[in-house]
Amino acid sequence: IPFPPTFFRIVRLARIGRILRLVQAARGIRTLLFALMMSLPSLFNIGLLLFLVMFIYAIFGMNCFCKVKEESGIDDIFNFKTFKGSM
């Protein structure tokens, strides 16, 4: 099963947290890591909301600007003809 690179970063972060548990002087860093771990679900929700807003505006842009002629700033890469191009 292929894993995304983000998964390995999270595992690495957990390993660092385990090492920091041994060091008593790293209490502040442990607090920050704990706060980061607790805020990950909220960050996921915010990211999902941002993606939803971008999705809606991409569909809106496709509907409104799909027939614009290719001129100075609009070429075959940056346009609203396809969903990928409008994202």
PyMOL Python script that loads the backbone (N, CA, C, O; Angstrom):
from pymol import cmd

cmd.read_pdbstr("""\
ATOM      1  N   ILE A   1       0.861  -1.178   0.000  1.00  0.00           N
ATOM      2  CA  ILE A   1       0.000   0.000   0.000  1.00  0.00           C
ATOM      3  C   ILE A   1       0.904   1.237   0.000  1.00  0.00           C
ATOM      4  O   ILE A   1       1.692   1.413   0.929  1.00  0.00           O
ATOM      5  N   PRO A   2       0.808   2.086  -1.009  1.00  0.00           N
ATOM      6  CA  PRO A   2       1.636   3.299  -1.028  1.00  0.00           C
ATOM      7  C   PRO A   2       1.089   4.338  -0.048  1.00  0.00           C
ATOM      8  O   PRO A   2      -0.117   4.573   0.021  1.00  0.00           O
ATOM      9  N   PHE A   3       1.998   4.952   0.706  1.00  0.00           N
ATOM     10  CA  PHE A   3       1.617   5.976   1.669  1.00  0.00           C
ATOM     11  C   PHE A   3       2.015   7.344   1.134  1.00  0.00           C
ATOM     12  O   PHE A   3       3.060   7.477   0.498  1.00  0.00           O
ATOM     13  N   PRO A   4       1.194   8.365   1.383  1.00  0.00           N
ATOM     14  CA  PRO A   4       1.566   9.716   0.952  1.00  0.00           C
ATOM     15  C   PRO A   4       2.707  10.252   1.819  1.00  0.00           C
ATOM     16  O   PRO A   4       2.867   9.805   2.954  1.00  0.00           O
ATOM     17  N   PRO A   5       3.501  11.194   1.316  1.00  0.00           N
ATOM     18  CA  PRO A   5       4.626  11.736   2.090  1.00  0.00           C
ATOM     19  C   PRO A   5       4.186  12.441   3.366  1.00  0.00           C
ATOM     20  O   PRO A   5       4.951  12.509   4.328  1.00  0.00           O
ATOM     21  N   THR A   6       2.973  12.962   3.388  1.00  0.00           N
ATOM     22  CA  THR A   6       2.485  13.635   4.590  1.00  0.00           C
ATOM     23  C   THR A   6       2.376  12.669   5.758  1.00  0.00           C
ATOM     24  O   THR A   6       2.611  13.045   6.906  1.00  0.00           O
ATOM     25  N   PHE A   7       2.022  11.428   5.466  1.00  0.00           N
ATOM     26  CA  PHE A   7       1.914  10.421   6.515  1.00  0.00           C
ATOM     27  C   PHE A   7       3.259  10.209   7.197  1.00  0.00           C
ATOM     28  O   PHE A   7       3.329  10.091   8.421  1.00  0.00           O
ATOM     29  N   PHE A   8       4.332  10.162   6.400  1.00  0.00           N
ATOM     30  CA  PHE A   8       5.657   9.957   6.973  1.00  0.00           C
ATOM     31  C   PHE A   8       6.096  11.154   7.805  1.00  0.00           C
ATOM     32  O   PHE A   8       6.816  10.989   8.790  1.00  0.00           O
ATOM     33  N   ARG A   9       5.673  12.355   7.425  1.00  0.00           N
ATOM     34  CA  ARG A   9       5.994  13.536   8.226  1.00  0.00           C
ATOM     35  C   ARG A   9       5.309  13.463   9.588  1.00  0.00           C
ATOM     36  O   ARG A   9       5.898  13.826  10.606  1.00  0.00           O
ATOM     37  N   ILE A  10       4.071  12.997   9.601  1.00  0.00           N
ATOM     38  CA  ILE A  10       3.341  12.883  10.867  1.00  0.00           C
ATOM     39  C   ILE A  10       3.989  11.827  11.751  1.00  0.00           C
ATOM     40  O   ILE A  10       4.112  12.017  12.961  1.00  0.00           O
ATOM     41  N   VAL A  11       4.406  10.710  11.149  1.00  0.00           N
ATOM     42  CA  VAL A  11       5.080   9.660  11.920  1.00  0.00           C
ATOM     43  C   VAL A  11       6.390  10.192  12.478  1.00  0.00           C
ATOM     44  O   VAL A  11       6.733   9.915  13.628  1.00  0.00           O
ATOM     45  N   ARG A  12       7.124  10.953  11.677  1.00  0.00           N
ATOM     46  CA  ARG A  12       8.381  11.537  12.135  1.00  0.00           C
ATOM     47  C   ARG A  12       8.132  12.499  13.293  1.00  0.00           C
ATOM     48  O   ARG A  12       8.899  12.533  14.256  1.00  0.00           O
ATOM     49  N   LEU A  13       7.057  13.279  13.196  1.00  0.00           N
ATOM     50  CA  LEU A  13       6.708  14.206  14.265  1.00  0.00           C
ATOM     51  C   LEU A  13       6.383  13.446  15.549  1.00  0.00           C
ATOM     52  O   LEU A  13       6.754  13.877  16.640  1.00  0.00           O
ATOM     53  N   ALA A  14       5.693  12.318  15.416  1.00  0.00           N
ATOM     54  CA  ALA A  14       5.381  11.505  16.595  1.00  0.00           C
ATOM     55  C   ALA A  14       6.652  10.928  17.206  1.00  0.00           C
ATOM     56  O   ALA A  14       6.762  10.844  18.429  1.00  0.00           O
ATOM     57  N   ARG A  15       7.610  10.532  16.379  1.00  0.00           N
ATOM     58  CA  ARG A  15       8.882  10.017  16.900  1.00  0.00           C
ATOM     59  C   ARG A  15       9.627  11.098  17.667  1.00  0.00           C
ATOM     60  O   ARG A  15      10.181  10.847  18.737  1.00  0.00           O
ATOM     61  N   ILE A  16       9.635  12.315  17.102  1.00  0.00           N
ATOM     62  CA  ILE A  16      10.303  13.425  17.779  1.00  0.00           C
ATOM     63  C   ILE A  16       9.622  13.698  19.116  1.00  0.00           C
ATOM     64  O   ILE A  16      10.288  13.979  20.113  1.00  0.00           O
ATOM     65  N   GLY A  17       8.301  13.614  19.135  1.00  0.00           N
ATOM     66  CA  GLY A  17       7.570  13.808  20.387  1.00  0.00           C
ATOM     67  C   GLY A  17       7.917  12.764  21.426  1.00  0.00           C
ATOM     68  O   GLY A  17       7.980  13.076  22.615  1.00  0.00           O
ATOM     69  N   ARG A  18       8.145  11.526  21.002  1.00  0.00           N
ATOM     70  CA  ARG A  18       8.527  10.464  21.924  1.00  0.00           C
ATOM     71  C   ARG A  18       9.919  10.717  22.501  1.00  0.00           C
ATOM     72  O   ARG A  18      10.166  10.464  23.680  1.00  0.00           O
ATOM     73  N   ILE A  19      10.825  11.219  21.659  1.00  0.00           N
ATOM     74  CA  ILE A  19      12.171  11.534  22.141  1.00  0.00           C
ATOM     75  C   ILE A  19      12.119  12.703  23.116  1.00  0.00           C
ATOM     76  O   ILE A  19      12.811  12.702  24.134  1.00  0.00           O
ATOM     77  N   LEU A  20      11.301  13.697  22.803  1.00  0.00           N
ATOM     78  CA  LEU A  20      11.202  14.865  23.682  1.00  0.00           C
ATOM     79  C   LEU A  20      10.565  14.524  25.024  1.00  0.00           C
ATOM     80  O   LEU A  20      10.767  15.242  26.003  1.00  0.00           O
ATOM     81  N   ARG A  21       9.813  13.457  25.079  1.00  0.00           N
ATOM     82  CA  ARG A  21       9.222  13.028  26.336  1.00  0.00           C
ATOM     83  C   ARG A  21      10.306  12.644  27.341  1.00  0.00           C
ATOM     84  O   ARG A  21      10.121  12.779  28.550  1.00  0.00           O
ATOM     85  N   LEU A  22      11.438  12.165  26.828  1.00  0.00           N
ATOM     86  CA  LEU A  22      12.536  11.766  27.698  1.00  0.00           C
ATOM     87  C   LEU A  22      13.289  12.967  28.258  1.00  0.00           C
ATOM     88  O   LEU A  22      13.850  12.898  29.352  1.00  0.00           O
ATOM     89  N   VAL A  23      13.301  14.036  27.528  1.00  0.00           N
ATOM     90  CA  VAL A  23      14.054  15.215  27.943  1.00  0.00           C
ATOM     91  C   VAL A  23      13.131  16.124  28.757  1.00  0.00           C
ATOM     92  O   VAL A  23      12.109  16.593  28.256  1.00  0.00           O
ATOM     93  N   GLN A  24      13.501  16.367  30.014  1.00  0.00           N
ATOM     94  CA  GLN A  24      12.655  17.191  30.876  1.00  0.00           C
ATOM     95  C   GLN A  24      12.746  18.674  30.529  1.00  0.00           C
ATOM     96  O   GLN A  24      11.827  19.437  30.827  1.00  0.00           O
ATOM     97  N   ALA A  25      13.836  19.086  29.907  1.00  0.00           N
ATOM     98  CA  ALA A  25      14.013  20.502  29.586  1.00  0.00           C
ATOM     99  C   ALA A  25      13.148  20.931  28.408  1.00  0.00           C
ATOM    100  O   ALA A  25      13.016  22.127  28.151  1.00  0.00           O
ATOM    101  N   ALA A  26      12.562  19.989  27.694  1.00  0.00           N
ATOM    102  CA  ALA A  26      11.787  20.306  26.498  1.00  0.00           C
ATOM    103  C   ALA A  26      10.292  20.408  26.799  1.00  0.00           C
ATOM    104  O   ALA A  26       9.466  20.052  25.958  1.00  0.00           O
ATOM    105  N   ARG A  27       9.951  20.874  27.953  1.00  0.00           N
ATOM    106  CA  ARG A  27       8.543  20.948  28.348  1.00  0.00           C
ATOM    107  C   ARG A  27       7.749  21.910  27.456  1.00  0.00           C
ATOM    108  O   ARG A  27       6.612  21.616  27.086  1.00  0.00           O
ATOM    109  N   GLY A  28       8.339  23.045  27.115  1.00  0.00           N
ATOM    110  CA  GLY A  28       7.655  24.008  26.252  1.00  0.00           C
ATOM    111  C   GLY A  28       7.429  23.469  24.853  1.00  0.00           C
ATOM    112  O   GLY A  28       6.374  23.689  24.257  1.00  0.00           O
ATOM    113  N   ILE A  29       8.428  22.759  24.324  1.00  0.00           N
ATOM    114  CA  ILE A  29       8.281  22.181  22.991  1.00  0.00           C
ATOM    115  C   ILE A  29       7.214  21.096  23.006  1.00  0.00           C
ATOM    116  O   ILE A  29       6.440  20.971  22.057  1.00  0.00           O
ATOM    117  N   ARG A  30       7.169  20.316  24.073  1.00  0.00           N
ATOM    118  CA  ARG A  30       6.127  19.289  24.189  1.00  0.00           C
ATOM    119  C   ARG A  30       4.749  19.921  24.221  1.00  0.00           C
ATOM    120  O   ARG A  30       3.808  19.396  23.626  1.00  0.00           O
ATOM    121  N   THR A  31       4.625  21.046  24.912  1.00  0.00           N
ATOM    122  CA  THR A  31       3.342  21.747  24.965  1.00  0.00           C
ATOM    123  C   THR A  31       2.933  22.225  23.574  1.00  0.00           C
ATOM    124  O   THR A  31       1.770  22.105  23.187  1.00  0.00           O
ATOM    125  N   LEU A  32       3.897  22.767  22.826  1.00  0.00           N
ATOM    126  CA  LEU A  32       3.596  23.219  21.469  1.00  0.00           C
ATOM    127  C   LEU A  32       3.207  22.054  20.567  1.00  0.00           C
ATOM    128  O   LEU A  32       2.264  22.167  19.784  1.00  0.00           O
ATOM    129  N   LEU A  33       3.919  20.939  20.666  1.00  0.00           N
ATOM    130  CA  LEU A  33       3.583  19.774  19.847  1.00  0.00           C
ATOM    131  C   LEU A  33       2.207  19.219  20.206  1.00  0.00           C
ATOM    132  O   LEU A  33       1.453  18.800  19.328  1.00  0.00           O
ATOM    133  N   PHE A  34       1.887  19.218  21.486  1.00  0.00           N
ATOM    134  CA  PHE A  34       0.569  18.749  21.908  1.00  0.00           C
ATOM    135  C   PHE A  34      -0.528  19.663  21.360  1.00  0.00           C
ATOM    136  O   PHE A  34      -1.572  19.190  20.910  1.00  0.00           O
ATOM    137  N   ALA A  35      -0.281  20.981  21.402  1.00  0.00           N
ATOM    138  CA  ALA A  35      -1.260  21.925  20.855  1.00  0.00           C
ATOM    139  C   ALA A  35      -1.415  21.728  19.351  1.00  0.00           C
ATOM    140  O   ALA A  35      -2.524  21.820  18.823  1.00  0.00           O
ATOM    141  N   LEU A  36      -0.306  21.457  18.657  1.00  0.00           N
ATOM    142  CA  LEU A  36      -0.377  21.203  17.220  1.00  0.00           C
ATOM    143  C   LEU A  36      -1.184  19.948  16.933  1.00  0.00           C
ATOM    144  O   LEU A  36      -2.022  19.940  16.031  1.00  0.00           O
ATOM    145  N   MET A  37      -0.939  18.894  17.689  1.00  0.00           N
ATOM    146  CA  MET A  37      -1.685  17.645  17.484  1.00  0.00           C
ATOM    147  C   MET A  37      -3.177  17.838  17.756  1.00  0.00           C
ATOM    148  O   MET A  37      -4.016  17.267  17.059  1.00  0.00           O
ATOM    149  N   MET A  38      -3.505  18.634  18.761  1.00  0.00           N
ATOM    150  CA  MET A  38      -4.910  18.851  19.089  1.00  0.00           C
ATOM    151  C   MET A  38      -5.606  19.740  18.053  1.00  0.00           C
ATOM    152  O   MET A  38      -6.824  19.663  17.893  1.00  0.00           O
ATOM    153  N   SER A  39      -4.841  20.585  17.348  1.00  0.00           N
ATOM    154  CA  SER A  39      -5.458  21.485  16.373  1.00  0.00           C
ATOM    155  C   SER A  39      -5.513  20.888  14.969  1.00  0.00           C
ATOM    156  O   SER A  39      -6.101  21.506  14.081  1.00  0.00           O
ATOM    157  N   LEU A  40      -4.929  19.721  14.731  1.00  0.00           N
ATOM    158  CA  LEU A  40      -4.939  19.128  13.393  1.00  0.00           C
ATOM    159  C   LEU A  40      -6.347  18.891  12.842  1.00  0.00           C
ATOM    160  O   LEU A  40      -6.571  19.177  11.666  1.00  0.00           O
ATOM    161  N   PRO A  41      -7.305  18.388  13.617  1.00  0.00           N
ATOM    162  CA  PRO A  41      -8.660  18.241  13.053  1.00  0.00           C
ATOM    163  C   PRO A  41      -9.275  19.576  12.623  1.00  0.00           C
ATOM    164  O   PRO A  41      -9.958  19.642  11.600  1.00  0.00           O
ATOM    165  N   SER A  42      -9.039  20.625  13.389  1.00  0.00           N
ATOM    166  CA  SER A  42      -9.564  21.939  13.009  1.00  0.00           C
ATOM    167  C   SER A  42      -8.884  22.453  11.751  1.00  0.00           C
ATOM    168  O   SER A  42      -9.533  23.047  10.890  1.00  0.00           O
ATOM    169  N   LEU A  43      -7.576  22.226  11.640  1.00  0.00           N
ATOM    170  CA  LEU A  43      -6.859  22.644  10.434  1.00  0.00           C
ATOM    171  C   LEU A  43      -7.361  21.883   9.217  1.00  0.00           C
ATOM    172  O   LEU A  43      -7.443  22.446   8.126  1.00  0.00           O
ATOM    173  N   PHE A  44      -7.693  20.624   9.390  1.00  0.00           N
ATOM    174  CA  PHE A  44      -8.259  19.843   8.293  1.00  0.00           C
ATOM    175  C   PHE A  44      -9.597  20.435   7.857  1.00  0.00           C
ATOM    176  O   PHE A  44      -9.867  20.540   6.660  1.00  0.00           O
ATOM    177  N   ASN A  45     -10.434  20.821   8.816  1.00  0.00           N
ATOM    178  CA  ASN A  45     -11.731  21.419   8.479  1.00  0.00           C
ATOM    179  C   ASN A  45     -11.560  22.749   7.747  1.00  0.00           C
ATOM    180  O   ASN A  45     -12.295  23.033   6.801  1.00  0.00           O
ATOM    181  N   ILE A  46     -10.603  23.558   8.173  1.00  0.00           N
ATOM    182  CA  ILE A  46     -10.358  24.836   7.504  1.00  0.00           C
ATOM    183  C   ILE A  46      -9.851  24.601   6.088  1.00  0.00           C
ATOM    184  O   ILE A  46     -10.267  25.292   5.157  1.00  0.00           O
ATOM    185  N   GLY A  47      -8.950  23.626   5.917  1.00  0.00           N
ATOM    186  CA  GLY A  47      -8.461  23.300   4.578  1.00  0.00           C
ATOM    187  C   GLY A  47      -9.571  22.817   3.671  1.00  0.00           C
ATOM    188  O   GLY A  47      -9.618  23.170   2.493  1.00  0.00           O
ATOM    189  N   LEU A  48     -10.467  22.008   4.219  1.00  0.00           N
ATOM    190  CA  LEU A  48     -11.604  21.523   3.441  1.00  0.00           C
ATOM    191  C   LEU A  48     -12.532  22.671   3.043  1.00  0.00           C
ATOM    192  O   LEU A  48     -13.051  22.697   1.927  1.00  0.00           O
ATOM    193  N   LEU A  49     -12.737  23.605   3.945  1.00  0.00           N
ATOM    194  CA  LEU A  49     -13.561  24.774   3.634  1.00  0.00           C
ATOM    195  C   LEU A  49     -12.918  25.629   2.540  1.00  0.00           C
ATOM    196  O   LEU A  49     -13.608  26.095   1.634  1.00  0.00           O
ATOM    197  N   LEU A  50     -11.605  25.836   2.619  1.00  0.00           N
ATOM    198  CA  LEU A  50     -10.912  26.599   1.578  1.00  0.00           C
ATOM    199  C   LEU A  50     -11.000  25.900   0.232  1.00  0.00           C
ATOM    200  O   LEU A  50     -11.188  26.556  -0.793  1.00  0.00           O
ATOM    201  N   PHE A  51     -10.867  24.573   0.219  1.00  0.00           N
ATOM    202  CA  PHE A  51     -10.994  23.836  -1.033  1.00  0.00           C
ATOM    203  C   PHE A  51     -12.401  23.972  -1.598  1.00  0.00           C
ATOM    204  O   PHE A  51     -12.571  24.117  -2.809  1.00  0.00           O
ATOM    205  N   LEU A  52     -13.406  23.927  -0.738  1.00  0.00           N
ATOM    206  CA  LEU A  52     -14.788  24.062  -1.195  1.00  0.00           C
ATOM    207  C   LEU A  52     -15.032  25.433  -1.819  1.00  0.00           C
ATOM    208  O   LEU A  52     -15.702  25.534  -2.846  1.00  0.00           O
ATOM    209  N   VAL A  53     -14.495  26.483  -1.211  1.00  0.00           N
ATOM    210  CA  VAL A  53     -14.641  27.832  -1.766  1.00  0.00           C
ATOM    211  C   VAL A  53     -13.934  27.923  -3.114  1.00  0.00           C
ATOM    212  O   VAL A  53     -14.483  28.488  -4.060  1.00  0.00           O
ATOM    213  N   MET A  54     -12.713  27.370  -3.217  1.00  0.00           N
ATOM    214  CA  MET A  54     -11.996  27.381  -4.499  1.00  0.00           C
ATOM    215  C   MET A  54     -12.754  26.587  -5.552  1.00  0.00           C
ATOM    216  O   MET A  54     -12.800  26.987  -6.715  1.00  0.00           O
ATOM    217  N   PHE A  55     -13.347  25.470  -5.158  1.00  0.00           N
ATOM    218  CA  PHE A  55     -14.119  24.638  -6.079  1.00  0.00           C
ATOM    219  C   PHE A  55     -15.309  25.414  -6.635  1.00  0.00           C
ATOM    220  O   PHE A  55     -15.570  25.386  -7.837  1.00  0.00           O
ATOM    221  N   ILE A  56     -16.026  26.105  -5.756  1.00  0.00           N
ATOM    222  CA  ILE A  56     -17.199  26.871  -6.181  1.00  0.00           C
ATOM    223  C   ILE A  56     -16.789  27.992  -7.129  1.00  0.00           C
ATOM    224  O   ILE A  56     -17.436  28.199  -8.156  1.00  0.00           O
ATOM    225  N   TYR A  57     -15.719  28.718  -6.797  1.00  0.00           N
ATOM    226  CA  TYR A  57     -15.272  29.798  -7.673  1.00  0.00           C
ATOM    227  C   TYR A  57     -14.718  29.275  -8.990  1.00  0.00           C
ATOM    228  O   TYR A  57     -14.836  29.954 -10.010  1.00  0.00           O
ATOM    229  N   ALA A  58     -14.121  28.092  -9.001  1.00  0.00           N
ATOM    230  CA  ALA A  58     -13.639  27.511 -10.257  1.00  0.00           C
ATOM    231  C   ALA A  58     -14.810  27.172 -11.168  1.00  0.00           C
ATOM    232  O   ALA A  58     -14.759  27.435 -12.369  1.00  0.00           O
ATOM    233  N   ILE A  59     -15.862  26.590 -10.608  1.00  0.00           N
ATOM    234  CA  ILE A  59     -17.056  26.285 -11.403  1.00  0.00           C
ATOM    235  C   ILE A  59     -17.699  27.577 -11.910  1.00  0.00           C
ATOM    236  O   ILE A  59     -18.118  27.659 -13.065  1.00  0.00           O
ATOM    237  N   PHE A  60     -17.773  28.573 -11.043  1.00  0.00           N
ATOM    238  CA  PHE A  60     -18.328  29.868 -11.439  1.00  0.00           C
ATOM    239  C   PHE A  60     -17.498  30.491 -12.566  1.00  0.00           C
ATOM    240  O   PHE A  60     -18.057  31.014 -13.529  1.00  0.00           O
ATOM    241  N   GLY A  61     -16.179  30.437 -12.451  1.00  0.00           N
ATOM    242  CA  GLY A  61     -15.308  30.972 -13.494  1.00  0.00           C
ATOM    243  C   GLY A  61     -15.442  30.220 -14.800  1.00  0.00           C
ATOM    244  O   GLY A  61     -15.395  30.824 -15.871  1.00  0.00           O
ATOM    245  N   MET A  62     -15.608  28.900 -14.724  1.00  0.00           N
ATOM    246  CA  MET A  62     -15.805  28.117 -15.946  1.00  0.00           C
ATOM    247  C   MET A  62     -17.094  28.529 -16.647  1.00  0.00           C
ATOM    248  O   MET A  62     -17.125  28.648 -17.872  1.00  0.00           O
ATOM    249  N   ASN A  63     -18.144  28.744 -15.885  1.00  0.00           N
ATOM    250  CA  ASN A  63     -19.426  29.118 -16.489  1.00  0.00           C
ATOM    251  C   ASN A  63     -19.401  30.526 -17.075  1.00  0.00           C
ATOM    252  O   ASN A  63     -20.013  30.772 -18.114  1.00  0.00           O
ATOM    253  N   CYS A  64     -18.709  31.443 -16.430  1.00  0.00           N
ATOM    254  CA  CYS A  64     -18.735  32.837 -16.883  1.00  0.00           C
ATOM    255  C   CYS A  64     -17.678  33.165 -17.935  1.00  0.00           C
ATOM    256  O   CYS A  64     -17.937  33.968 -18.831  1.00  0.00           O
ATOM    257  N   PHE A  65     -16.494  32.559 -17.845  1.00  0.00           N
ATOM    258  CA  PHE A  65     -15.373  33.001 -18.663  1.00  0.00           C
ATOM    259  C   PHE A  65     -14.833  31.932 -19.606  1.00  0.00           C
ATOM    260  O   PHE A  65     -13.692  32.041 -20.056  1.00  0.00           O
ATOM    261  N   CYS A  66     -15.609  30.911 -19.915  1.00  0.00           N
ATOM    262  CA  CYS A  66     -15.083  29.833 -20.761  1.00  0.00           C
ATOM    263  C   CYS A  66     -14.925  30.255 -22.217  1.00  0.00           C
ATOM    264  O   CYS A  66     -14.147  29.637 -22.942  1.00  0.00           O
ATOM    265  N   LYS A  67     -15.625  31.271 -22.661  1.00  0.00           N
ATOM    266  CA  LYS A  67     -15.574  31.669 -24.066  1.00  0.00           C
ATOM    267  C   LYS A  67     -14.700  32.900 -24.319  1.00  0.00           C
ATOM    268  O   LYS A  67     -14.780  33.504 -25.389  1.00  0.00           O
ATOM    269  N   VAL A  68     -13.874  33.274 -23.351  1.00  0.00           N
ATOM    270  CA  VAL A  68     -12.982  34.420 -23.517  1.00  0.00           C
ATOM    271  C   VAL A  68     -11.863  34.040 -24.479  1.00  0.00           C
ATOM    272  O   VAL A  68     -11.293  32.953 -24.378  1.00  0.00           O
ATOM    273  N   LYS A  69     -11.548  34.945 -25.419  1.00  0.00           N
ATOM    274  CA  LYS A  69     -10.500  34.667 -26.405  1.00  0.00           C
ATOM    275  C   LYS A  69      -9.130  34.619 -25.730  1.00  0.00           C
ATOM    276  O   LYS A  69      -8.887  35.305 -24.738  1.00  0.00           O
ATOM    277  N   GLU A  70      -8.247  33.798 -26.285  1.00  0.00           N
ATOM    278  CA  GLU A  70      -6.883  33.710 -25.767  1.00  0.00           C
ATOM    279  C   GLU A  70      -6.094  34.908 -26.263  1.00  0.00           C
ATOM    280  O   GLU A  70      -5.801  35.025 -27.452  1.00  0.00           O
ATOM    281  N   GLU A  71      -5.750  35.807 -25.329  1.00  0.00           N
ATOM    282  CA  GLU A  71      -5.006  37.012 -25.682  1.00  0.00           C
ATOM    283  C   GLU A  71      -3.769  37.097 -24.806  1.00  0.00           C
ATOM    284  O   GLU A  71      -3.105  36.085 -24.579  1.00  0.00           O
ATOM    285  N   SER A  72      -3.450  38.271 -24.316  1.00  0.00           N
ATOM    286  CA  SER A  72      -2.170  38.516 -23.650  1.00  0.00           C
ATOM    287  C   SER A  72      -1.931  37.626 -22.428  1.00  0.00           C
ATOM    288  O   SER A  72      -0.926  36.916 -22.387  1.00  0.00           O
ATOM    289  N   GLY A  73      -2.807  37.640 -21.452  1.00  0.00           N
ATOM    290  CA  GLY A  73      -2.579  36.857 -20.244  1.00  0.00           C
ATOM    291  C   GLY A  73      -3.258  35.513 -20.241  1.00  0.00           C
ATOM    292  O   GLY A  73      -3.010  34.694 -19.356  1.00  0.00           O
ATOM    293  N   ILE A  74      -4.106  35.271 -21.211  1.00  0.00           N
ATOM    294  CA  ILE A  74      -4.866  34.022 -21.259  1.00  0.00           C
ATOM    295  C   ILE A  74      -4.310  33.172 -22.394  1.00  0.00           C
ATOM    296  O   ILE A  74      -4.379  33.558 -23.560  1.00  0.00           O
ATOM    297  N   ASP A  75      -3.761  32.017 -22.048  1.00  0.00           N
ATOM    298  CA  ASP A  75      -3.223  31.118 -23.067  1.00  0.00           C
ATOM    299  C   ASP A  75      -3.825  29.733 -22.878  1.00  0.00           C
ATOM    300  O   ASP A  75      -4.837  29.587 -22.191  1.00  0.00           O
ATOM    301  N   ASP A  76      -3.222  28.729 -23.472  1.00  0.00           N
ATOM    302  CA  ASP A  76      -3.804  27.387 -23.378  1.00  0.00           C
ATOM    303  C   ASP A  76      -3.572  26.738 -22.019  1.00  0.00           C
ATOM    304  O   ASP A  76      -4.131  25.674 -21.753  1.00  0.00           O
ATOM    305  N   ILE A  77      -2.762  27.346 -21.149  1.00  0.00           N
ATOM    306  CA  ILE A  77      -2.558  26.810 -19.795  1.00  0.00           C
ATOM    307  C   ILE A  77      -3.420  27.562 -18.783  1.00  0.00           C
ATOM    308  O   ILE A  77      -4.118  26.945 -17.978  1.00  0.00           O
ATOM    309  N   PHE A  78      -3.370  28.886 -18.822  1.00  0.00           N
ATOM    310  CA  PHE A  78      -4.117  29.712 -17.869  1.00  0.00           C
ATOM    311  C   PHE A  78      -5.414  30.182 -18.515  1.00  0.00           C
ATOM    312  O   PHE A  78      -5.448  31.221 -19.174  1.00  0.00           O
ATOM    313  N   ASN A  79      -6.471  29.415 -18.323  1.00  0.00           N
ATOM    314  CA  ASN A  79      -7.768  29.767 -18.883  1.00  0.00           C
ATOM    315  C   ASN A  79      -8.866  29.124 -18.039  1.00  0.00           C
ATOM    316  O   ASN A  79      -8.591  28.438 -17.054  1.00  0.00           O
ATOM    317  N   PHE A  80     -10.096  29.356 -18.438  1.00  0.00           N
ATOM    318  CA  PHE A  80     -11.235  28.796 -17.715  1.00  0.00           C
ATOM    319  C   PHE A  80     -11.981  27.764 -18.545  1.00  0.00           C
ATOM    320  O   PHE A  80     -13.152  27.498 -18.276  1.00  0.00           O
ATOM    321  N   LYS A  81     -11.341  27.181 -19.539  1.00  0.00           N
ATOM    322  CA  LYS A  81     -12.021  26.210 -20.393  1.00  0.00           C
ATOM    323  C   LYS A  81     -12.197  24.862 -19.713  1.00  0.00           C
ATOM    324  O   LYS A  81     -13.187  24.172 -19.955  1.00  0.00           O
ATOM    325  N   THR A  82     -11.245  24.477 -18.860  1.00  0.00           N
ATOM    326  CA  THR A  82     -11.342  23.200 -18.146  1.00  0.00           C
ATOM    327  C   THR A  82     -11.348  23.465 -16.649  1.00  0.00           C
ATOM    328  O   THR A  82     -10.967  24.544 -16.194  1.00  0.00           O
ATOM    329  N   PHE A  83     -11.780  22.478 -15.898  1.00  0.00           N
ATOM    330  CA  PHE A  83     -11.804  22.626 -14.441  1.00  0.00           C
ATOM    331  C   PHE A  83     -10.391  22.737 -13.889  1.00  0.00           C
ATOM    332  O   PHE A  83     -10.138  23.527 -12.980  1.00  0.00           O
ATOM    333  N   LYS A  84      -9.471  21.952 -14.431  1.00  0.00           N
ATOM    334  CA  LYS A  84      -8.081  21.996 -13.971  1.00  0.00           C
ATOM    335  C   LYS A  84      -7.478  23.372 -14.219  1.00  0.00           C
ATOM    336  O   LYS A  84      -6.766  23.904 -13.367  1.00  0.00           O
ATOM    337  N   GLY A  85      -7.758  23.942 -15.369  1.00  0.00           N
ATOM    338  CA  GLY A  85      -7.240  25.269 -15.678  1.00  0.00           C
ATOM    339  C   GLY A  85      -7.850  26.360 -14.823  1.00  0.00           C
ATOM    340  O   GLY A  85      -7.201  27.372 -14.557  1.00  0.00           O
ATOM    341  N   SER A  86      -9.064  26.178 -14.396  1.00  0.00           N
ATOM    342  CA  SER A  86      -9.709  27.200 -13.576  1.00  0.00           C
ATOM    343  C   SER A  86      -9.335  27.096 -12.104  1.00  0.00           C
ATOM    344  O   SER A  86      -9.521  28.052 -11.351  1.00  0.00           O
ATOM    345  N   MET A  87      -8.816  25.962 -11.689  1.00  0.00           N
ATOM    346  CA  MET A  87      -8.355  25.840 -10.304  1.00  0.00           C
ATOM    347  C   MET A  87      -7.020  26.538 -10.164  1.00  0.00           C
ATOM    348  O   MET A  87      -6.446  26.559  -9.076  1.00  0.00           O
TER     349      MET A  87
END
""", "prot")
cmd.dss("prot")
cmd.show_as("cartoon", "prot")
cmd.util.cbc("prot")
cmd.orient("prot")
